[in-house]
């Protein structure tokens, strides 16, 4: 099996798969007016919009697209499996794959459930939280279930504490190659690989390259197993009203559990409540979309810049995107 993003070349296959499933399965559950509503809603134009936005995924088995699913932020929609191949676990597989992608940036998943899919979603841990109403032709009303699933229940065990010298060995183990190092630290370290001693020298002997002694705050996120994330905070203005986050990293073996978002949210609260900051900023390279969307999910917003910030790294030009979150 191969689960991947759909592209425009897959448009007709995805559209026909969706339409075939609706035509074969839905008449068993719905009046003709509701079936027609589903067919119109999942039009070729709507499918194309989601493919163009890189929201739609497809599951290949051999040379056949057997199923599809679409993500819109933390909302799952348009999950369909070819009628002749239903009951083989493909729907569950698609849902799990979509959930793992949403889990990186969100704590919950929402889904509008059709009657044929409700039992599957219930088995996967979704619960009905509300009902929606859709008016169809000839005065026919469709009532559908709005379902939700909570993710990342382990996050309640997370704590953000001051950095310890022993944390450096663990942090270094998360940096697998030089590209990962540069995405994490830009040009702030010398040659790859770096060592735990390099981190401790910068933090403990150089005060994080900050001149003022009370200006640098390295923090480590821990769960019951030990360190799982890390970042640093530093003031960037004399009035000490602006905090900048840096060196943000999460244990790569635990990605997808929402640790990054939770760590950022905890650090935001610390910066506002304890350090009395009015604004928090950070930078992320354009070629690091997973980090970018994690920051957005934690509350950061991109800052329009008059001038682009370009770094020469590994023989390439890396554009840096600036983000911020304000106290209000």
Secondary structure by P-SEA (a helix, b strand, c coil): cbbbbbcccaaaaaaaaaaaaaaccccccccaaaaaaaaaaacaaaaaaaaaaccbbbbbccccccccccccccccccccccccccccaaaaaaaaaaaaaaaacccccccccccccaaaaaaacccccbbbbbbcccbbbbbbbbbbbbcccccccbbbbcccccaaaaaaaacccaaaaaaacccccccccccaaaaaaacccccccccccccbbbbbbbccccccccbbbbbccccccbbbbccccccccccccaaaaaaaaaaaaaaaccccccccccccccccaaaaaaaaaabbbbbbbcbbbbbbcccbbbbbbbbbcccc
